[in-house]
Amino acid sequence: MNYNDKFMRKAIALSVANINNGGGPFGAVIVKDGKVLSTGVNRVTAHNDPTAHAEVNAIRKAAKKLGTFDLAGCEIYTSCEPCPMCLGAVYWAHLDKMYYGNTKTDAKNIGFDDSFIYDEIELKLSKRRLKSIQKLPEEAIKAFKAWANSSDKIEY
């Protein structure tokens, strides 16, 4: 058996078990050097947290365990192709590779439809459903200038 299959099966098993534990049908496993570093399941409704997706939960645990925000050298196995938020988190965490089971179309077919978010991202701000209004940019830019000029910042 391919060791990748073992980790994928673990993500799938987590997703199935989570249904009976008050969560959504999603599981994720982060692996480093051929060993499970962390796991996560969907706890959105259980924790009343819209960001408590399996991938985000696994990334948070892995980062805490390693003491770094940079998960380069790690891979993620997820029971479903990630939503836009989770995909962004995977990129921000610098994971080397992602394996997934179900597709976003499979998720859409059972009521987890993220296509509207992808559609919204393509629109100009003025055309999006979420009304977005810029306020006090001349004050907000001060933080960016301070960051740009900081000598002890940690790039990410």
C-alpha positions in Angstrom: 0.0 0.0 0.0 1.2 3.5 -0.9 1.8 5.5 2.3 -0.1 8.4 0.7 -3.2 6.2 0.6 -2.8 5.5 4.3 -3.0 9.2 5.1 -5.8 9.8 2.7 -7.8 7.0 4.3 -7.2 8.6 7.7 -8.6 12.0 6.4 -11.6 10.1 5.0 -12.1 8.2 8.2 -12.0 11.4 10.2 -14.7 12.9 7.9 -17.0 9.9 8.3 -16.5 9.8 12.1 -17.1 13.5 12.5 -20.7 13.2 11.2 -21.6 11.2 14.3 -19.8 13.7 16.4 -21.9 16.7 15.6 -19.7 18.0 12.7 -19.6 18.2 9.0 -18.3 15.5 6.7 -14.8 16.8 6.4 -11.4 15.7 7.7 -7.8 16.7 7.2 -4.4 15.3 8.1 -1.0 17.1 8.0 2.0 14.9 7.5 5.7 15.8 7.9 8.5 13.3 7.1 6.0 10.5 6.6 4.4 10.9 10.1 1.1 12.4 11.1 1.7 15.9 12.6 -1.9 16.9 13.1 -5.5 16.2 12.2 -8.6 18.3 12.0 -12.3 17.9 11.4 -15.1 20.3 10.6 -16.4 21.9 13.8 -18.3 24.8 12.4 -21.7 24.1 14.0 -20.3 22.4 17.0 -18.2 25.4 17.9 -20.3 28.1 16.3 -17.2 29.1 14.4 -17.5 29.6 10.6 -13.7 29.2 10.3 -13.5 25.9 12.1 -13.0 23.9 8.9 -11.0 20.6 8.9 -8.0 22.1 7.0 -7.9 25.2 9.1 -8.1 23.2 12.3 -5.3 20.9 11.2 -3.1 23.8 10.1 -3.6 25.6 13.4 -2.6 22.4 15.4 0.4 21.7 13.1 1.7 25.3 13.4 1.3 25.3 17.2 3.0 21.9 17.4 6.0 23.1 15.3 6.1 26.6 16.8 6.0 28.2 13.4 3.5 29.6 10.9 5.5 28.1 8.0 4.6 24.5 7.3 7.0 24.1 4.4 8.1 20.4 4.3 4.5 19.3 5.2 1.7 17.8 3.1 -2.0 18.0 3.7 -4.5 15.2 3.0 -8.1 16.4 3.0 -11.3 14.5 2.4 -12.5 17.1 0.0 -11.1 19.7 -2.3 -10.8 22.8 0.0 -13.2 25.8 0.0 -11.7 29.2 -0.9 -10.9 30.0 2.7 -9.1 26.7 3.3 -7.3 26.8 0.0 -6.0 30.2 1.0 -4.9 28.9 4.4 -3.1 26.0 2.6 -1.2 28.5 0.5 -0.5 30.9 3.4 0.9 27.9 5.4 3.3 27.1 2.6 2.4 23.4 2.6 4.3 21.5 -0.1 1.5 19.4 -1.5 -2.2 18.8 -1.1 -4.1 15.5 -1.7 -7.9 15.5 -1.7 -10.7 13.0 -2.0 -14.0 14.6 -3.0 -14.3 17.5 -5.4 -15.9 20.8 -4.8 -18.7 19.6 -7.2 -19.2 16.6 -4.9 -19.5 19.0 -2.0 -21.9 21.3 -3.9 -24.1 18.2 -4.6 -24.7 17.7 -0.9 -25.3 21.3 0.0 -21.8 22.7 0.6 -21.7 25.1 -2.4 -18.7 27.5 -2.4 -19.1 28.5 -6.1 -20.7 31.8 -5.2 -17.5 32.8 -3.4 -15.3 32.0 -6.4 -17.8 34.0 -8.5 -17.8 37.0 -6.1 -14.0 37.1 -6.1 -14.0 37.7 -9.9 -16.3 40.7 -9.6 -15.3 44.3 -9.0 -15.9 45.4 -5.4 -18.9 47.5 -6.5 -20.6 44.5 -8.0 -20.3 42.1 -5.1 -23.2 41.1 -2.8 -21.1 42.1 0.2 -21.1 45.9 0.1 -17.5 47.1 0.7 -16.8 50.7 1.4 -13.3 52.1 2.0 -13.0 54.3 5.0 -10.1 56.4 6.3 -7.4 55.1 4.0 -5.1 57.9 4.9 -5.2 56.8 8.5 -5.0 53.0 7.8 -1.9 53.4 5.6 0.1 54.4 8.7 0.2 50.8 9.8 1.5 49.7 6.4 4.2 52.4 6.4 5.3 51.4 9.9 5.5 47.8 8.8 7.5 48.6 5.6 9.9 50.6 7.7 10.2 48.1 10.6 13.6 46.5 10.9 12.5 43.6 13.1 9.5 42.4 11.1 9.1 38.7 10.3 8.1 38.3 6.7 5.5 35.8 5.8 
